[in-house]
Amino acid sequence: MTLETTDPALEPEPNSEPDAQAVQKPRRQGLIGPFGGRQIAGGVLIVAVVAVVILGASAPLGTVGAPAAVDPRPTPYLVGPPVEGLRAGDLAPELEVSRGDGTTFQLIDLAGKPVRLADLAGRAVWINFWASWCPPCQAETPILREMDLEYRDRGLTIIGISVQETNAADVGAYVAKYSLGFTVAADLDGDIFRRYKVYGLPTQFFIRPDGRVAAVLPRPLDAASARAQIEAILPR
């Protein structure tokens, strides 16, 4: 028979006190990480004071009116200083110019045929000054094509006069690319451009069947605006 013995050194002392170093009090947590409520409130107050100071320093002196309304209409590409040109009621100049050297320039279309307003008497005419490199003119191209198809048989003739181009071949390539069926002419030296006193592209001249200018619009048009101008000059 074996007797079990217990080592007194392994038995816990009944009245032993816990080690003060082994037991630590839990760390007190702040509202945000290690920051307490007072620290957070103080930080917010400092930020608010700084914001008020910056706002006061940047605020304009006195009062200002409401900002002007932005014109939503597209704008022309300016190619010269504004000048006083044709007005409603003026007789539209013929599309030929006597030059200073004694020669005469007659506007011709891309096929070499002369373009004369005298040949269009009794029809409504829309002259559109444009250029193939002009972004507002490019955006307006589909509208011109649409209006030509819609109103050609109702008495409208559209004449697109391209200016400040390198050569007529570039104009012809643009016309072919976008399948433009109306009359297009290249005013490479700007003779007609100057005679009509144009300073921005595109610029529109709407001419009544009697040959007088009904409206001059130095800006691109949307379909609704173009249609309104055309309806006002169609032969009755």
KEFI-429789 format. One record per residue (C-alpha): residue number from 1; residue in three letters; y, x, z. Coordinates in nm, 2 decimals. Last residue first. Layout:
N
[site NUM,"ALA",[Y,X,Z]] ...
END
This chain:
236
[site 236,"ARG",[8.36,-4.61,-9.92]] [site 235,"PRO",[8.35,-4.23,-9.97]] [site 234,"LEU",[8.23,-4.05,-9.66]] [site 233,"ILE",[8.51,-3.91,-9.44]] [site 232,"ALA",[8.46,-4.06,-9.10]] [site 231,"GLU",[8.08,-4.07,-9.13]] [site 230,"ILE",[8.08,-3.69,-9.18]] [site 229,"GLN",[8.28,-3.62,-8.86]] [site 228,"ALA",[8.06,-3.84,-8.65]] [site 227,"ARG",[7.74,-3.69,-8.79]] [site 226,"ALA",[7.87,-3.34,-8.71]] [site 225,"SER",[7.94,-3.43,-8.35]] [site 224,"ALA",[7.60,-3.59,-8.30]] [site 223,"ALA",[7.41,-3.30,-8.46]] [site 222,"ASP",[7.58,-3.03,-8.26]] [site 221,"LEU",[7.88,-2.85,-8.39]] [site 220,"PRO",[7.99,-2.49,-8.39]] [site 219,"ARG",[8.36,-2.41,-8.32]] [site 218,"PRO",[8.69,-2.39,-8.50]] [site 217,"LEU",[8.70,-2.76,-8.59]] [site 216,"VAL",[8.95,-2.86,-8.86]] [site 215,"ALA",[8.96,-3.23,-8.94]] [site 214,"ALA",[9.05,-3.48,-9.22]] [site 213,"VAL",[9.18,-3.23,-9.47]] [site 212,"ARG",[9.31,-3.38,-9.79]] [site 211,"GLY",[9.12,-3.38,-10.12]] [site 210,"ASP",[9.12,-3.75,-10.19]] [site 209,"PRO",[8.75,-3.77,-10.10]] [site 208,"ARG",[8.83,-3.65,-9.75]] [site 207,"ILE",[8.78,-3.29,-9.64]] [site 206,"PHE",[8.61,-3.18,-9.32]] [site 205,"PHE",[8.68,-2.81,-9.25]] [site 204,"GLN",[8.45,-2.64,-9.00]] [site 203,"THR",[8.48,-2.29,-8.85]] [site 202,"PRO",[8.18,-2.09,-8.75]] [site 201,"LEU",[8.29,-1.83,-8.68]] [site 200,"GLY",[8.64,-1.76,-8.56]] [site 199,"TYR",[8.98,-1.66,-8.71]] [site 198,"VAL",[9.00,-1.87,-9.02]] [site 197,"LYS",[9.34,-1.89,-9.20]] [site 196,"TYR",[9.21,-2.09,-9.50]] [site 195,"ARG",[9.35,-1.83,-9.74]] [site 194,"ARG",[9.22,-1.55,-9.52]] [site 193,"PHE",[8.85,-1.67,-9.54]] [site 192,"ILE",[8.90,-1.75,-9.91]] [site 191,"ASP",[8.98,-1.39,-9.98]] [site 190,"GLY",[8.74,-1.24,-9.72]] [site 189,"ASP",[8.62,-0.95,-9.93]] [site 188,"LEU",[8.25,-1.06,-9.93]] [site 187,"ASP",[8.32,-1.43,-9.97]] [site 186,"ALA",[7.95,-1.51,-10.03]] [site 185,"ALA",[7.88,-1.87,-10.15]] [site 184,"VAL",[7.63,-2.13,-10.03]] [site 183,"THR",[7.59,-2.48,-10.18]] [site 182,"PHE",[7.34,-2.70,-10.00]] [site 181,"GLY",[6.96,-2.67,-10.01]] [site 180,"LEU",[6.90,-2.43,-9.73]] [site 179,"SER",[6.53,-2.33,-9.70]] [site 178,"TYR",[6.57,-2.12,-9.38]] [site 177,"LYS",[6.43,-1.80,-9.52]] [site 176,"ALA",[6.58,-1.86,-9.87]] [site 175,"VAL",[6.93,-1.90,-9.74]] [site 174,"TYR",[6.90,-1.59,-9.52]] [site 173,"ALA",[6.77,-1.39,-9.81]] [site 172,"GLY",[7.05,-1.51,-10.03]] [site 171,"VAL",[7.31,-1.40,-9.77]] [site 170,"ASP",[7.16,-1.06,-9.76]] [site 169,"ALA",[7.16,-1.04,-10.14]] [site 168,"ALA",[7.53,-1.13,-10.14]] [site 167,"ASN",[7.62,-0.80,-9.98]] [site 166,"THR",[7.73,-0.64,-9.65]] [site 165,"GLU",[7.85,-0.97,-9.51]] [site 164,"GLN",[8.19,-1.03,-9.36]] [site 163,"VAL",[8.20,-1.39,-9.47]] [site 162,"SER",[7.96,-1.66,-9.57]] [site 161,"ILE",[8.11,-1.98,-9.72]] [site 160,"GLY",[7.87,-2.28,-9.67]] [site 159,"ILE",[7.98,-2.57,-9.89]] [site 158,"ILE",[7.84,-2.90,-9.80]] [site 157,"THR",[7.88,-3.19,-10.04]] [site 156,"LEU",[7.87,-3.55,-9.90]] [site 155,"GLY",[7.86,-3.87,-10.12]] [site 154,"ARG",[7.58,-4.08,-9.98]] [site 153,"ASP",[7.30,-3.89,-10.16]] [site 152,"ARG",[7.38,-3.57,-9.98]] [site 151,"TYR",[7.41,-3.74,-9.65]] [site 150,"GLU",[7.07,-3.70,-9.47]] [site 149,"LEU",[6.94,-3.39,-9.65]] [site 148,"ASP",[7.27,-3.21,-9.61]] [site 147,"MET",[7.30,-3.32,-9.25]] [site 146,"GLU",[6.96,-3.18,-9.16]] [site 145,"ARG",[7.03,-2.84,-9.33]] [site 144,"LEU",[7.37,-2.81,-9.16]] [site 143,"ILE",[7.21,-2.90,-8.82]] [site 142,"PRO",[6.93,-2.64,-8.87]] [site 141,"THR",[7.20,-2.37,-8.94]] [site 140,"GLU",[7.40,-2.43,-8.62]] [site 139,"ALA",[7.21,-2.19,-8.40]] [site 138,"GLN",[7.25,-1.92,-8.66]] [site 137,"CYS",[7.62,-1.99,-8.68]] [site 136,"PRO",[7.65,-1.95,-8.30]] [site 135,"PRO",[7.46,-1.62,-8.32]] [site 134,"CYS",[7.67,-1.47,-8.61]] [site 133,"TRP",[7.48,-1.21,-8.82]] [site 132,"SER",[7.42,-1.46,-9.11]] [site 131,"ALA",[7.79,-1.54,-9.13]] [site 130,"TRP",[7.98,-1.87,-9.12]] [site 129,"PHE",[8.27,-2.07,-9.27]] [site 128,"ASN",[8.15,-2.43,-9.32]] [site 127,"ILE",[8.33,-2.65,-9.57]] [site 126,"TRP",[8.23,-3.01,-9.55]] [site 125,"VAL",[8.33,-3.21,-9.85]] [site 124,"ALA",[8.34,-3.59,-9.90]] [site 123,"ARG",[8.32,-3.68,-10.27]] [site 122,"GLY",[8.58,-3.84,-10.49]] [site 121,"ALA",[8.70,-3.51,-10.64]] [site 120,"LEU",[8.42,-3.25,-10.61]] [site 119,"ASP",[8.49,-3.06,-10.94]] [site 118,"ALA",[8.85,-3.01,-10.82]] [site 117,"LEU",[8.71,-2.85,-10.50]] [site 116,"ARG",[8.58,-2.57,-10.72]] [site 115,"VAL",[8.27,-2.35,-10.66]] [site 114,"PRO",[8.21,-2.13,-10.97]] [site 113,"LYS",[7.84,-2.08,-11.06]] [site 112,"GLY",[7.70,-1.73,-11.00]] [site 111,"ALA",[7.36,-1.85,-10.86]] [site 110,"LEU",[7.47,-1.75,-10.51]] [site 109,"ASP",[7.78,-1.96,-10.53]] [site 108,"ILE",[8.11,-1.85,-10.68]] [site 107,"LEU",[8.45,-1.83,-10.53]] [site 106,"GLN",[8.72,-1.74,-10.78]] [site 105,"PHE",[8.92,-1.43,-10.72]] [site 104,"THR",[9.22,-1.37,-10.95]] [site 103,"THR",[9.35,-1.03,-11.05]] [site 102,"GLY",[9.72,-0.94,-11.04]] [site 101,"ASP",[9.68,-0.65,-10.80]] [site 100,"GLY",[9.81,-0.86,-10.52]] [site 99,"ARG",[9.53,-1.11,-10.55]] [site 98,"SER",[9.55,-1.46,-10.68]] [site 97,"VAL",[9.30,-1.67,-10.48]] [site 96,"GLU",[9.04,-1.93,-10.57]] [site 95,"LEU",[8.87,-2.20,-10.36]] [site 94,"GLU",[9.15,-2.45,-10.40]] [site 93,"PRO",[9.35,-2.52,-10.09]] [site 92,"ALA",[9.28,-2.84,-9.89]] [site 91,"LEU",[9.59,-3.07,-9.90]] [site 90,"ASP",[9.71,-3.10,-9.54]] [site 89,"GLY",[9.66,-3.43,-9.36]] [site 88,"ALA",[9.47,-3.27,-9.06]] [site 87,"ARG",[9.60,-2.92,-9.01]] [site 86,"LEU",[9.55,-2.59,-9.18]] [site 85,"GLY",[9.61,-2.27,-9.00]] [site 84,"GLU",[9.81,-2.14,-8.71]] [site 83,"VAL",[9.65,-1.81,-8.61]] [site 82,"PRO",[9.41,-1.70,-8.34]] [site 81,"PRO",[9.35,-1.33,-8.34]] [site 80,"GLY",[9.04,-1.21,-8.54]] [site 79,"VAL",[8.67,-1.23,-8.57]] [site 78,"LEU",[8.60,-1.47,-8.28]] [site 77,"TYR",[8.24,-1.59,-8.25]] [site 76,"PRO",[8.28,-1.96,-8.18]] [site 75,"THR",[8.20,-2.14,-7.85]] [site 74,"PRO",[7.93,-2.39,-7.77]] [site 73,"ARG",[8.05,-2.71,-7.59]] [site 72,"PRO",[7.99,-2.73,-7.22]] [site 71,"ASP",[8.35,-2.67,-7.12]] [site 70,"VAL",[8.33,-2.55,-6.76]] [site 69,"ALA",[8.53,-2.76,-6.52]] [site 68,"ALA",[8.80,-2.58,-6.34]] [site 67,"PRO",[8.73,-2.47,-5.98]] [site 66,"ALA",[8.88,-2.70,-5.71]] [site 65,"GLY",[9.22,-2.59,-5.59]] [site 64,"VAL",[9.29,-2.30,-5.37]] [site 63,"THR",[9.43,-2.30,-5.01]] [site 62,"GLY",[9.62,-2.03,-4.83]] [site 61,"LEU",[9.49,-1.68,-4.77]] [site 60,"PRO",[9.14,-1.62,-4.91]] [site 59,"ALA",[8.85,-1.59,-4.67]] [site 58,"SER",[8.69,-1.24,-4.67]] [site 57,"ALA",[8.82,-1.12,-4.33]] [site 56,"GLY",[8.76,-1.45,-4.16]] [site 55,"LEU",[8.41,-1.47,-4.29]] [site 54,"ILE",[8.33,-1.11,-4.17]] [site 53,"VAL",[8.47,-1.18,-3.82]] [site 52,"VAL",[8.27,-1.51,-3.79]] [site 51,"ALA",[7.95,-1.33,-3.90]] [site 50,"VAL",[8.00,-1.05,-3.65]] [site 49,"VAL",[8.05,-1.30,-3.37]] [site 48,"ALA",[7.73,-1.49,-3.47]] [site 47,"VAL",[7.52,-1.17,-3.48]] [site 46,"ILE",[7.64,-1.07,-3.13]] [site 45,"LEU",[7.56,-1.41,-2.99]] [site 44,"VAL",[7.21,-1.41,-3.14]] [site 43,"GLY",[7.15,-1.06,-2.99]] [site 42,"GLY",[7.26,-1.18,-2.64]] [site 41,"ALA",[7.03,-1.49,-2.66]] [site 40,"ILE",[6.74,-1.27,-2.75]] [site 39,"GLN",[6.80,-1.03,-2.46]] [site 38,"ARG",[6.84,-1.31,-2.22]] [site 37,"GLY",[6.52,-1.48,-2.33]] [site 36,"GLY",[6.31,-1.17,-2.30]] [site 35,"PHE",[6.22,-0.91,-2.56]] [site 34,"PRO",[5.88,-0.73,-2.54]] [site 33,"GLY",[5.73,-0.94,-2.82]] [site 32,"ILE",[5.95,-1.25,-2.88]] [site 31,"LEU",[5.96,-1.48,-2.57]] [site 30,"GLY",[5.87,-1.19,-2.35]] [site 29,"GLN",[5.52,-1.11,-2.20]] [site 28,"ARG",[5.47,-0.99,-1.84]] [site 27,"ARG",[5.21,-0.72,-1.83]] [site 26,"PRO",[4.90,-0.82,-1.62]] [site 25,"LYS",[4.87,-0.65,-1.28]] [site 24,"GLN",[4.64,-0.35,-1.27]] [site 23,"VAL",[4.31,-0.32,-1.07]] [site 22,"ALA",[4.15,0.03,-1.09]] [site 21,"GLN",[4.45,0.20,-0.92]] [site 20,"ALA",[4.44,-0.03,-0.62]] [site 19,"ASP",[4.07,0.03,-0.57]] [site 18,"PRO",[3.91,-0.28,-0.43]] [site 17,"GLU",[3.86,-0.29,-0.05]] [site 16,"SER",[3.51,-0.24,0.10]] [site 15,"ASN",[3.39,-0.49,0.36]] [site 14,"PRO",[3.04,-0.53,0.26]] [site 13,"GLU",[2.98,-0.18,0.15]] [site 12,"PRO",[2.79,-0.18,-0.17]] [site 11,"GLU",[2.43,-0.05,-0.15]] [site 10,"LEU",[2.36,0.26,-0.38]] [site 9,"ALA",[2.42,0.52,-0.11]] [site 8,"PRO",[2.18,0.34,0.13]] [site 7,"ASP",[1.89,0.43,-0.11]] [site 6,"THR",[1.64,0.15,-0.08]] [site 5,"THR",[1.27,0.21,0.01]] [site 4,"GLU",[0.98,0.03,-0.12]] [site 3,"LEU",[0.65,0.08,0.08]] [site 2,"THR",[0.34,0.14,-0.12]] [site 1,"MET",[0.00,0.00,0.00]] 
END
